[in-house]
Amino acid sequence: MMILSIVKIVPLPGKREELLCVLGSIKGPIEAMSGCLDCRICQEEGEEGEIIFLEHWQSWEAFIRHIRSELYGRMLEAMELSQREPEVSFFEVSSMRGMDLLKAVRSQRT
């Protein structure tokens, strides 16, 4: 079972660069943690554009260790720079498909 964490933050006015700096400073250390499969920062254009922090974990155990770490404390601090309550979602992924699914579905078109 893999875990996908999605945190959506709308930065406070004038805090976008500070928020991106904090998230950028934790991205590398998170990626280096045992059990982290991927970590990404995505952003919409404009000062009020949403910033999305994505994490992909190998297991609940690895993800829970991460949440308990000091590093996640910095993530919580970053969330304080949001205009509204951040949208936080955790997904259990039992299987994943990629291009193979696209090719299979697209080849069955009529």
Backbone as XML, in Angstrom:
<?xml version="1.0"?>
<chain id="A" units="angstrom">
  <residue number="1" name="MET">
    <atom name="N" x="0.843" y="-1.182" z="0.000"/>
    <atom name="CA" x="0.000" y="0.000" z="0.000"/>
    <atom name="C" x="0.885" y="1.241" z="0.000"/>
  </residue>
  <residue number="2" name="MET">
    <atom name="N" x="0.754" y="2.081" z="-0.999"/>
    <atom name="CA" x="1.496" y="3.331" z="-1.068"/>
    <atom name="C" x="0.615" y="4.466" z="-0.570"/>
  </residue>
  <residue number="3" name="ILE">
    <atom name="N" x="1.256" y="5.542" z="-0.122"/>
    <atom name="CA" x="0.538" y="6.686" z="0.411"/>
    <atom name="C" x="0.855" y="7.914" z="-0.431"/>
  </residue>
  <residue number="4" name="LEU">
    <atom name="N" x="-0.183" y="8.660" z="-0.776"/>
    <atom name="CA" x="-0.030" y="9.914" z="-1.492"/>
    <atom name="C" x="-0.552" y="11.024" z="-0.587"/>
  </residue>
  <residue number="5" name="SER">
    <atom name="N" x="0.275" y="12.025" z="-0.328"/>
    <atom name="CA" x="-0.087" y="13.179" z="0.491"/>
    <atom name="C" x="-0.161" y="14.397" z="-0.414"/>
  </residue>
  <residue number="6" name="ILE">
    <atom name="N" x="-1.276" y="15.128" z="-0.324"/>
    <atom name="CA" x="-1.455" y="16.343" z="-1.106"/>
    <atom name="C" x="-1.838" y="17.475" z="-0.153"/>
  </residue>
  <residue number="7" name="VAL">
    <atom name="N" x="-1.028" y="18.529" z="-0.134"/>
    <atom name="CA" x="-1.315" y="19.701" z="0.689"/>
    <atom name="C" x="-1.453" y="20.890" z="-0.251"/>
  </residue>
  <residue number="8" name="LYS">
    <atom name="N" x="-2.624" y="21.544" z="-0.220"/>
    <atom name="CA" x="-2.890" y="22.705" z="-1.063"/>
    <atom name="C" x="-2.920" y="23.950" z="-0.179"/>
  </residue>
  <residue number="9" name="ILE">
    <atom name="N" x="-2.117" y="24.943" z="-0.559"/>
    <atom name="CA" x="-1.993" y="26.163" z="0.230"/>
    <atom name="C" x="-2.199" y="27.368" z="-0.683"/>
  </residue>
  <residue number="10" name="VAL">
    <atom name="N" x="-3.025" y="28.309" z="-0.246"/>
    <atom name="CA" x="-3.177" y="29.596" z="-0.928"/>
    <atom name="C" x="-2.405" y="30.603" z="-0.083"/>
  </residue>
  <residue number="11" name="PRO">
    <atom name="N" x="-1.271" y="31.093" z="-0.579"/>
    <atom name="CA" x="-0.407" y="31.943" z="0.242"/>
    <atom name="C" x="-1.072" y="33.248" z="0.683"/>
  </residue>
  <residue number="12" name="LEU">
    <atom name="N" x="-0.719" y="33.667" z="1.887"/>
    <atom name="CA" x="-1.112" y="34.996" z="2.343"/>
    <atom name="C" x="-0.543" y="36.031" z="1.386"/>
  </residue>
  <residue number="13" name="PRO">
    <atom name="N" x="-1.209" y="37.169" z="1.220"/>
    <atom name="CA" x="-0.657" y="38.211" z="0.346"/>
    <atom name="C" x="0.777" y="38.561" z="0.754"/>
  </residue>
  <residue number="14" name="GLY">
    <atom name="N" x="1.662" y="38.594" z="-0.224"/>
    <atom name="CA" x="3.050" y="38.938" z="0.012"/>
    <atom name="C" x="3.900" y="37.820" z="0.612"/>
  </residue>
  <residue number="15" name="LYS">
    <atom name="N" x="3.325" y="36.625" z="0.819"/>
    <atom name="CA" x="4.056" y="35.525" z="1.456"/>
    <atom name="C" x="4.374" y="34.376" z="0.502"/>
  </residue>
  <residue number="16" name="ARG">
    <atom name="N" x="4.055" y="34.539" z="-0.782"/>
    <atom name="CA" x="4.261" y="33.461" z="-1.752"/>
    <atom name="C" x="5.732" y="33.018" z="-1.808"/>
  </residue>
  <residue number="17" name="GLU">
    <atom name="N" x="6.643" y="33.969" z="-1.950"/>
    <atom name="CA" x="8.059" y="33.623" z="-2.059"/>
    <atom name="C" x="8.578" y="32.978" z="-0.777"/>
  </residue>
  <residue number="18" name="GLU">
    <atom name="N" x="8.143" y="33.478" z="0.372"/>
    <atom name="CA" x="8.550" y="32.886" z="1.643"/>
    <atom name="C" x="8.058" y="31.443" z="1.744"/>
  </residue>
  <residue number="19" name="LEU">
    <atom name="N" x="6.806" y="31.220" z="1.352"/>
    <atom name="CA" x="6.241" y="29.874" z="1.379"/>
    <atom name="C" x="7.017" y="28.945" z="0.450"/>
  </residue>
  <residue number="20" name="LEU">
    <atom name="N" x="7.287" y="29.397" z="-0.766"/>
    <atom name="CA" x="8.049" y="28.572" z="-1.713"/>
    <atom name="C" x="9.456" y="28.294" z="-1.203"/>
  </residue>
  <residue number="21" name="CYS">
    <atom name="N" x="10.044" y="29.249" z="-0.514"/>
    <atom name="CA" x="11.383" y="29.064" z="0.053"/>
    <atom name="C" x="11.365" y="27.980" z="1.134"/>
  </residue>
  <residue number="22" name="VAL">
    <atom name="N" x="10.377" y="28.016" z="2.012"/>
    <atom name="CA" x="10.267" y="27.002" z="3.072"/>
    <atom name="C" x="10.052" y="25.625" z="2.454"/>
  </residue>
  <residue number="23" name="LEU">
    <atom name="N" x="9.109" y="25.530" z="1.530"/>
    <atom name="CA" x="8.832" y="24.237" z="0.902"/>
    <atom name="C" x="10.050" y="23.740" z="0.127"/>
  </residue>
  <residue number="24" name="GLY">
    <atom name="N" x="10.725" y="24.644" z="-0.562"/>
    <atom name="CA" x="11.927" y="24.254" z="-1.302"/>
    <atom name="C" x="13.031" y="23.741" z="-0.386"/>
  </residue>
  <residue number="25" name="SER">
    <atom name="N" x="13.110" y="24.305" z="0.822"/>
    <atom name="CA" x="14.156" y="23.896" z="1.757"/>
    <atom name="C" x="13.903" y="22.519" z="2.372"/>
  </residue>
  <residue number="26" name="ILE">
    <atom name="N" x="12.653" y="22.067" z="2.372"/>
    <atom name="CA" x="12.358" y="20.743" z="2.951"/>
    <atom name="C" x="12.214" y="19.657" z="1.894"/>
  </residue>
  <residue number="27" name="LYS">
    <atom name="N" x="12.043" y="20.056" z="0.645"/>
    <atom name="CA" x="11.825" y="19.076" z="-0.429"/>
    <atom name="C" x="12.967" y="18.061" z="-0.531"/>
  </residue>
  <residue number="28" name="GLY">
    <atom name="N" x="14.196" y="18.529" z="-0.628"/>
    <atom name="CA" x="15.348" y="17.637" z="-0.760"/>
    <atom name="C" x="15.509" y="16.690" z="0.415"/>
  </residue>
  <residue number="29" name="PRO">
    <atom name="N" x="15.477" y="17.214" z="1.656"/>
    <atom name="CA" x="15.576" y="16.323" z="2.811"/>
    <atom name="C" x="14.449" y="15.289" z="2.884"/>
  </residue>
  <residue number="30" name="ILE">
    <atom name="N" x="13.241" y="15.674" z="2.449"/>
    <atom name="CA" x="12.130" y="14.709" z="2.438"/>
    <atom name="C" x="12.425" y="13.608" z="1.424"/>
  </residue>
  <residue number="31" name="GLU">
    <atom name="N" x="12.869" y="13.993" z="0.231"/>
    <atom name="CA" x="13.177" y="13.010" z="-0.806"/>
    <atom name="C" x="14.262" y="12.032" z="-0.350"/>
  </residue>
  <residue number="32" name="ALA">
    <atom name="N" x="15.145" y="12.491" z="0.525"/>
    <atom name="CA" x="16.236" y="11.640" z="1.011"/>
    <atom name="C" x="15.796" y="10.692" z="2.125"/>
  </residue>
  <residue number="33" name="MET">
    <atom name="N" x="14.593" y="10.873" z="2.648"/>
    <atom name="CA" x="14.120" y="10.031" z="3.739"/>
    <atom name="C" x="13.793" y="8.623" z="3.233"/>
  </residue>
  <residue number="34" name="SER">
    <atom name="N" x="14.074" y="7.660" z="4.073"/>
    <atom name="CA" x="13.753" y="6.275" z="3.749"/>
    <atom name="C" x="12.245" y="6.125" z="3.551"/>
  </residue>
  <residue number="35" name="GLY">
    <atom name="N" x="11.853" y="5.564" z="2.431"/>
    <atom name="CA" x="10.441" y="5.327" z="2.151"/>
    <atom name="C" x="9.788" y="6.393" z="1.292"/>
  </residue>
  <residue number="36" name="CYS">
    <atom name="N" x="10.473" y="7.519" z="1.050"/>
    <atom name="CA" x="9.908" y="8.552" z="0.180"/>
    <atom name="C" x="10.183" y="8.169" z="-1.268"/>
  </residue>
  <residue number="37" name="LEU">
    <atom name="N" x="9.131" y="8.087" z="-2.067"/>
    <atom name="CA" x="9.263" y="7.743" z="-3.480"/>
    <atom name="C" x="9.338" y="8.974" z="-4.370"/>
  </residue>
  <residue number="38" name="ASP">
    <atom name="N" x="8.718" y="10.076" z="-3.916"/>
    <atom name="CA" x="8.711" y="11.299" z="-4.717"/>
    <atom name="C" x="8.204" y="12.454" z="-3.869"/>
  </residue>
  <residue number="39" name="CYS">
    <atom name="N" x="8.623" y="13.663" z="-4.225"/>
    <atom name="CA" x="8.172" y="14.881" z="-3.550"/>
    <atom name="C" x="8.194" y="15.991" z="-4.593"/>
  </residue>
  <residue number="40" name="ARG">
    <atom name="N" x="7.097" y="16.740" z="-4.719"/>
    <atom name="CA" x="6.986" y="17.778" z="-5.750"/>
    <atom name="C" x="6.318" y="19.030" z="-5.195"/>
  </residue>
  <residue number="41" name="ILE">
    <atom name="N" x="6.709" y="20.155" z="-5.755"/>
    <atom name="CA" x="6.044" y="21.431" z="-5.481"/>
    <atom name="C" x="5.455" y="21.902" z="-6.803"/>
  </residue>
  <residue number="42" name="CYS">
    <atom name="N" x="4.152" y="22.118" z="-6.819"/>
    <atom name="CA" x="3.469" y="22.597" z="-8.023"/>
    <atom name="C" x="2.793" y="23.921" z="-7.666"/>
  </residue>
  <residue number="43" name="GLN">
    <atom name="N" x="2.707" y="24.809" z="-8.648"/>
    <atom name="CA" x="2.070" y="26.086" z="-8.349"/>
    <atom name="C" x="1.303" y="26.627" z="-9.535"/>
  </residue>
  <residue number="44" name="GLU">
    <atom name="N" x="0.194" y="27.287" z="-9.205"/>
    <atom name="CA" x="-0.571" y="28.007" z="-10.203"/>
    <atom name="C" x="0.076" y="29.369" z="-10.398"/>
  </residue>
  <residue number="45" name="GLU">
    <atom name="N" x="-0.125" y="29.958" z="-11.547"/>
    <atom name="CA" x="0.422" y="31.276" z="-11.849"/>
    <atom name="C" x="-0.265" y="32.352" z="-11.008"/>
  </residue>
  <residue number="46" name="GLY">
    <atom name="N" x="0.416" y="33.453" z="-10.804"/>
    <atom name="CA" x="-0.157" y="34.606" z="-10.126"/>
    <atom name="C" x="0.084" y="34.606" z="-8.629"/>
  </residue>
  <residue number="47" name="GLU">
    <atom name="N" x="-0.005" y="35.781" z="-8.043"/>
    <atom name="CA" x="0.263" y="35.962" z="-6.612"/>
    <atom name="C" x="-0.677" y="35.133" z="-5.739"/>
  </residue>
  <residue number="48" name="GLU">
    <atom name="N" x="-1.921" y="34.969" z="-6.163"/>
    <atom name="CA" x="-2.888" y="34.223" z="-5.348"/>
    <atom name="C" x="-3.014" y="32.767" z="-5.768"/>
  </residue>
  <residue number="49" name="GLY">
    <atom name="N" x="-2.201" y="32.329" z="-6.694"/>
    <atom name="CA" x="-2.278" y="30.951" z="-7.171"/>
    <atom name="C" x="-1.948" y="29.946" z="-6.078"/>
  </residue>
  <residue number="50" name="GLU">
    <atom name="N" x="-2.657" y="28.859" z="-6.109"/>
    <atom name="CA" x="-2.489" y="27.790" z="-5.132"/>
    <atom name="C" x="-1.136" y="27.100" z="-5.306"/>
  </residue>
  <residue number="51" name="ILE">
    <atom name="N" x="-0.541" y="26.711" z="-4.186"/>
    <atom name="CA" x="0.690" y="25.929" z="-4.193"/>
    <atom name="C" x="0.336" y="24.541" z="-3.679"/>
  </residue>
  <residue number="52" name="ILE">
    <atom name="N" x="0.778" y="23.528" z="-4.399"/>
    <atom name="CA" x="0.461" y="22.147" z="-4.043"/>
    <atom name="C" x="1.758" y="21.415" z="-3.741"/>
  </residue>
  <residue number="53" name="PHE">
    <atom name="N" x="1.816" y="20.782" z="-2.579"/>
    <atom name="CA" x="2.982" y="20.011" z="-2.159"/>
    <atom name="C" x="2.569" y="18.546" z="-2.160"/>
  </residue>
  <residue number="54" name="LEU">
    <atom name="N" x="3.196" y="17.760" z="-3.027"/>
    <atom name="CA" x="2.851" y="16.349" z="-3.197"/>
    <atom name="C" x="3.960" y="15.468" z="-2.635"/>
  </residue>
  <residue number="55" name="GLU">
    <atom name="N" x="3.567" y="14.437" z="-1.909"/>
    <atom name="CA" x="4.525" y="13.452" z="-1.415"/>
    <atom name="C" x="3.979" y="12.062" z="-1.726"/>
  </residue>
  <residue number="56" name="HIS">
    <atom name="N" x="4.872" y="11.166" z="-2.134"/>
    <atom name="CA" x="4.505" y="9.787" z="-2.450"/>
    <atom name="C" x="5.382" y="8.895" z="-1.577"/>
  </residue>
  <residue number="57" name="TRP">
    <atom name="N" x="4.755" y="8.082" z="-0.734"/>
    <atom name="CA" x="5.463" y="7.256" z="0.250"/>
    <atom name="C" x="5.243" y="5.778" z="-0.006"/>
  </residue>
  <residue number="58" name="GLN">
    <atom name="N" x="6.259" y="5.017" z="0.313"/>
    <atom name="CA" x="6.242" y="3.568" z="0.096"/>
    <atom name="C" x="5.277" y="2.846" z="1.034"/>
  </residue>
  <residue number="59" name="SER">
    <atom name="N" x="5.083" y="3.385" z="2.248"/>
    <atom name="CA" x="4.233" y="2.707" z="3.234"/>
    <atom name="C" x="3.710" y="3.701" z="4.263"/>
  </residue>
  <residue number="60" name="TRP">
    <atom name="N" x="2.674" y="3.271" z="4.998"/>
    <atom name="CA" x="2.164" y="4.084" z="6.104"/>
    <atom name="C" x="3.247" y="4.287" z="7.149"/>
  </residue>
  <residue number="61" name="GLU">
    <atom name="N" x="4.022" y="3.243" z="7.423"/>
    <atom name="CA" x="5.046" y="3.331" z="8.455"/>
    <atom name="C" x="6.045" y="4.441" z="8.135"/>
  </residue>
  <residue number="62" name="ALA">
    <atom name="N" x="6.505" y="4.493" z="6.895"/>
    <atom name="CA" x="7.453" y="5.535" z="6.485"/>
    <atom name="C" x="6.805" y="6.912" z="6.573"/>
  </residue>
  <residue number="63" name="PHE">
    <atom name="N" x="5.556" y="7.001" z="6.158"/>
    <atom name="CA" x="4.854" y="8.282" z="6.186"/>
    <atom name="C" x="4.623" y="8.755" z="7.619"/>
  </residue>
  <residue number="64" name="ILE">
    <atom name="N" x="4.253" y="7.858" z="8.508"/>
    <atom name="CA" x="4.038" y="8.214" z="9.912"/>
    <atom name="C" x="5.344" y="8.694" z="10.550"/>
  </residue>
  <residue number="65" name="ARG">
    <atom name="N" x="6.464" y="8.028" z="10.244"/>
    <atom name="CA" x="7.766" y="8.498" z="10.742"/>
    <atom name="C" x="8.012" y="9.933" z="10.281"/>
  </residue>
  <residue number="66" name="HIS">
    <atom name="N" x="7.681" y="10.198" z="9.033"/>
    <atom name="CA" x="7.850" y="11.536" z="8.474"/>
    <atom name="C" x="6.982" y="12.556" z="9.215"/>
  </residue>
  <residue number="67" name="ILE">
    <atom name="N" x="5.722" y="12.242" z="9.430"/>
    <atom name="CA" x="4.813" y="13.174" z="10.120"/>
    <atom name="C" x="5.323" y="13.478" z="11.530"/>
  </residue>
  <residue number="68" name="ARG">
    <atom name="N" x="5.948" y="12.523" z="12.174"/>
    <atom name="CA" x="6.459" y="12.719" z="13.533"/>
    <atom name="C" x="7.807" y="13.447" z="13.563"/>
  </residue>
  <residue number="69" name="SER">
    <atom name="N" x="8.410" y="13.651" z="12.406"/>
    <atom name="CA" x="9.753" y="14.234" z="12.344"/>
    <atom name="C" x="9.716" y="15.758" z="12.511"/>
  </residue>
  <residue number="70" name="GLU">
    <atom name="N" x="10.881" y="16.316" z="12.860"/>
    <atom name="CA" x="11.023" y="17.771" z="12.938"/>
    <atom name="C" x="10.808" y="18.404" z="11.569"/>
  </residue>
  <residue number="71" name="LEU">
    <atom name="N" x="11.186" y="17.696" z="10.536"/>
    <atom name="CA" x="11.020" y="18.196" z="9.177"/>
    <atom name="C" x="9.554" y="18.491" z="8.879"/>
  </residue>
  <residue number="72" name="TYR">
    <atom name="N" x="8.653" y="17.621" z="9.350"/>
    <atom name="CA" x="7.225" y="17.869" z="9.119"/>
    <atom name="C" x="6.752" y="19.073" z="9.927"/>
  </residue>
  <residue number="73" name="GLY">
    <atom name="N" x="7.428" y="19.347" z="11.034"/>
    <atom name="CA" x="7.119" y="20.562" z="11.790"/>
    <atom name="C" x="7.309" y="21.800" z="10.927"/>
  </residue>
  <residue number="74" name="ARG">
    <atom name="N" x="8.320" y="21.780" z="10.070"/>
    <atom name="CA" x="8.536" y="22.893" z="9.143"/>
    <atom name="C" x="7.421" y="22.964" z="8.105"/>
  </residue>
  <residue number="75" name="MET">
    <atom name="N" x="6.880" y="21.807" z="7.717"/>
    <atom name="CA" x="5.743" y="21.783" z="6.801"/>
    <atom name="C" x="4.536" y="22.443" z="7.468"/>
  </residue>
  <residue number="76" name="LEU">
    <atom name="N" x="4.336" y="22.140" z="8.748"/>
    <atom name="CA" x="3.225" y="22.754" z="9.482"/>
    <atom name="C" x="3.411" y="24.270" z="9.579"/>
  </residue>
  <residue number="77" name="GLU">
    <atom name="N" x="4.649" y="24.710" z="9.752"/>
    <atom name="CA" x="4.937" y="26.150" z="9.766"/>
    <atom name="C" x="4.600" y="26.769" z="8.411"/>
  </residue>
  <residue number="78" name="ALA">
    <atom name="N" x="4.924" y="26.070" z="7.348"/>
    <atom name="CA" x="4.604" y="26.559" z="6.002"/>
    <atom name="C" x="3.096" y="26.713" z="5.834"/>
  </residue>
  <residue number="79" name="MET">
    <atom name="N" x="2.341" y="25.793" z="6.400"/>
    <atom name="CA" x="0.881" y="25.860" z="6.297"/>
    <atom name="C" x="0.318" y="27.106" z="6.976"/>
  </residue>
  <residue number="80" name="GLU">
    <atom name="N" x="1.060" y="27.644" z="7.939"/>
    <atom name="CA" x="0.632" y="28.867" z="8.629"/>
    <atom name="C" x="0.651" y="30.076" z="7.696"/>
  </residue>
  <residue number="81" name="LEU">
    <atom name="N" x="1.317" y="29.976" z="6.557"/>
    <atom name="CA" x="1.397" y="31.067" z="5.595"/>
    <atom name="C" x="0.246" y="31.035" z="4.601"/>
  </residue>
  <residue number="82" name="SER">
    <atom name="N" x="-0.809" y="30.278" z="4.927"/>
    <atom name="CA" x="-1.959" y="30.141" z="4.042"/>
    <atom name="C" x="-3.061" y="31.134" z="4.410"/>
  </residue>
  <residue number="83" name="GLN">
    <atom name="N" x="-3.723" y="31.680" z="3.379"/>
    <atom name="CA" x="-4.849" y="32.609" z="3.581"/>
    <atom name="C" x="-6.031" y="31.941" z="4.275"/>
  </residue>
  <residue number="84" name="ARG">
    <atom name="N" x="-6.196" y="30.692" z="3.953"/>
    <atom name="CA" x="-7.318" y="29.926" z="4.528"/>
    <atom name="C" x="-6.775" y="28.578" z="4.972"/>
  </residue>
  <residue number="85" name="GLU">
    <atom name="N" x="-7.594" y="27.819" z="5.638"/>
    <atom name="CA" x="-7.136" y="26.516" z="6.109"/>
    <atom name="C" x="-6.635" y="25.687" z="4.931"/>
  </residue>
  <residue number="86" name="PRO">
    <atom name="N" x="-5.400" y="25.189" z="5.019"/>
    <atom name="CA" x="-4.883" y="24.373" z="3.916"/>
    <atom name="C" x="-5.738" y="23.125" z="3.707"/>
  </residue>
  <residue number="87" name="GLU">
    <atom name="N" x="-5.819" y="22.706" z="2.463"/>
    <atom name="CA" x="-6.531" y="21.470" z="2.141"/>
    <atom name="C" x="-5.510" y="20.332" z="2.189"/>
  </residue>
  <residue number="88" name="VAL">
    <atom name="N" x="-5.690" y="19.421" z="3.131"/>
    <atom name="CA" x="-4.745" y="18.327" z="3.344"/>
    <atom name="C" x="-5.458" y="17.010" z="3.077"/>
  </residue>
  <residue number="89" name="SER">
    <atom name="N" x="-4.871" y="16.180" z="2.189"/>
    <atom name="CA" x="-5.477" y="14.895" z="1.831"/>
    <atom name="C" x="-4.411" y="13.811" z="1.821"/>
  </residue>
  <residue number="90" name="PHE">
    <atom name="N" x="-4.769" y="12.648" z="2.357"/>
    <atom name="CA" x="-3.893" y="11.484" z="2.337"/>
    <atom name="C" x="-4.652" y="10.342" z="1.671"/>
  </residue>
  <residue number="91" name="PHE">
    <atom name="N" x="-4.029" y="9.723" z="0.677"/>
    <atom name="CA" x="-4.668" y="8.654" z="-0.076"/>
    <atom name="C" x="-3.878" y="7.364" z="0.065"/>
  </residue>
  <residue number="92" name="GLU">
    <atom name="N" x="-4.583" y="6.274" z="0.280"/>
    <atom name="CA" x="-3.981" y="4.941" z="0.231"/>
    <atom name="C" x="-4.117" y="4.452" z="-1.202"/>
  </residue>
  <residue number="93" name="VAL">
    <atom name="N" x="-3.006" y="4.095" z="-1.804"/>
    <atom name="CA" x="-3.008" y="3.655" z="-3.195"/>
    <atom name="C" x="-2.669" y="2.173" z="-3.219"/>
  </residue>
  <residue number="94" name="SER">
    <atom name="N" x="-3.628" y="1.373" z="-3.646"/>
    <atom name="CA" x="-3.395" y="-0.071" z="-3.656"/>
    <atom name="C" x="-2.789" y="-0.548" z="-4.969"/>
  </residue>
  <residue number="95" name="SER">
    <atom name="N" x="-2.999" y="0.223" z="-6.039"/>
    <atom name="CA" x="-2.369" y="-0.123" z="-7.311"/>
    <atom name="C" x="-2.223" y="1.141" z="-8.144"/>
  </residue>
  <residue number="96" name="MET">
    <atom name="N" x="-1.256" y="1.108" z="-9.032"/>
    <atom name="CA" x="-1.037" y="2.252" z="-9.914"/>
    <atom name="C" x="-0.856" y="1.746" z="-11.333"/>
  </residue>
  <residue number="97" name="ARG">
    <atom name="N" x="-1.344" y="2.517" z="-12.259"/>
    <atom name="CA" x="-1.167" y="2.211" z="-13.677"/>
    <atom name="C" x="-0.602" y="3.450" z="-14.344"/>
  </residue>
  <residue number="98" name="GLY">
    <atom name="N" x="-0.021" y="3.293" z="-15.483"/>
    <atom name="CA" x="0.580" y="4.410" z="-16.193"/>
    <atom name="C" x="0.228" y="4.386" z="-17.656"/>
  </residue>
  <residue number="99" name="MET">
    <atom name="N" x="1.254" y="4.544" z="-18.478"/>
    <atom name="CA" x="1.063" y="4.587" z="-19.925"/>
    <atom name="C" x="0.424" y="3.304" z="-20.447"/>
  </residue>
  <residue number="100" name="ASP">
    <atom name="N" x="0.675" y="2.190" z="-19.770"/>
    <atom name="CA" x="0.077" y="0.933" z="-20.228"/>
    <atom name="C" x="-1.452" y="1.030" z="-20.239"/>
  </residue>
  <residue number="101" name="LEU">
    <atom name="N" x="-2.028" y="1.683" z="-19.240"/>
    <atom name="CA" x="-3.484" y="1.852" z="-19.190"/>
    <atom name="C" x="-3.952" y="2.774" z="-20.318"/>
  </residue>
  <residue number="102" name="LEU">
    <atom name="N" x="-3.254" y="3.880" z="-20.513"/>
    <atom name="CA" x="-3.629" y="4.791" z="-21.596"/>
    <atom name="C" x="-3.599" y="4.096" z="-22.946"/>
  </residue>
  <residue number="103" name="LYS">
    <atom name="N" x="-2.538" y="3.355" z="-23.204"/>
    <atom name="CA" x="-2.418" y="2.650" z="-24.476"/>
    <atom name="C" x="-3.520" y="1.611" z="-24.641"/>
  </residue>
  <residue number="104" name="ALA">
    <atom name="N" x="-3.804" y="0.881" z="-23.581"/>
    <atom name="CA" x="-4.834" y="-0.155" z="-23.659"/>
    <atom name="C" x="-6.208" y="0.450" z="-23.921"/>
  </residue>
  <residue number="105" name="VAL">
    <atom name="N" x="-6.541" y="1.509" z="-23.222"/>
    <atom name="CA" x="-7.857" y="2.140" z="-23.379"/>
    <atom name="C" x="-7.959" y="2.822" z="-24.737"/>
  </residue>
  <residue number="106" name="ARG">
    <atom name="N" x="-6.908" y="3.541" z="-25.116"/>
    <atom name="CA" x="-6.947" y="4.264" z="-26.394"/>
    <atom name="C" x="-6.982" y="3.307" z="-27.578"/>
  </residue>
  <residue number="107" name="SER">
    <atom name="N" x="-6.375" y="2.137" z="-27.458"/>
    <atom name="CA" x="-6.375" y="1.197" z="-28.577"/>
    <atom name="C" x="-7.723" y="0.500" z="-28.749"/>
  </residue>
  <residue number="108" name="GLN">
    <atom name="N" x="-8.592" y="0.591" z="-27.752"/>
    <atom name="CA" x="-9.913" y="-0.037" z="-27.816"/>
    <atom name="C" x="-11.004" y="0.906" z="-28.291"/>
  </residue>
  <residue number="109" name="ARG">
    <atom name="N" x="-10.629" y="2.106" z="-28.734"/>
    <atom name="CA" x="-11.626" y="3.065" z="-29.243"/>
    <atom name="C" x="-12.308" y="2.498" z="-30.480"/>
  </residue>
  <residue number="110" name="THR">
    <atom name="N" x="-13.543" y="2.926" z="-30.682"/>
    <atom name="CA" x="-14.256" y="2.498" z="-31.896"/>
    <atom name="C" x="-14.332" y="3.617" z="-32.891"/>
  </residue>
</chain>
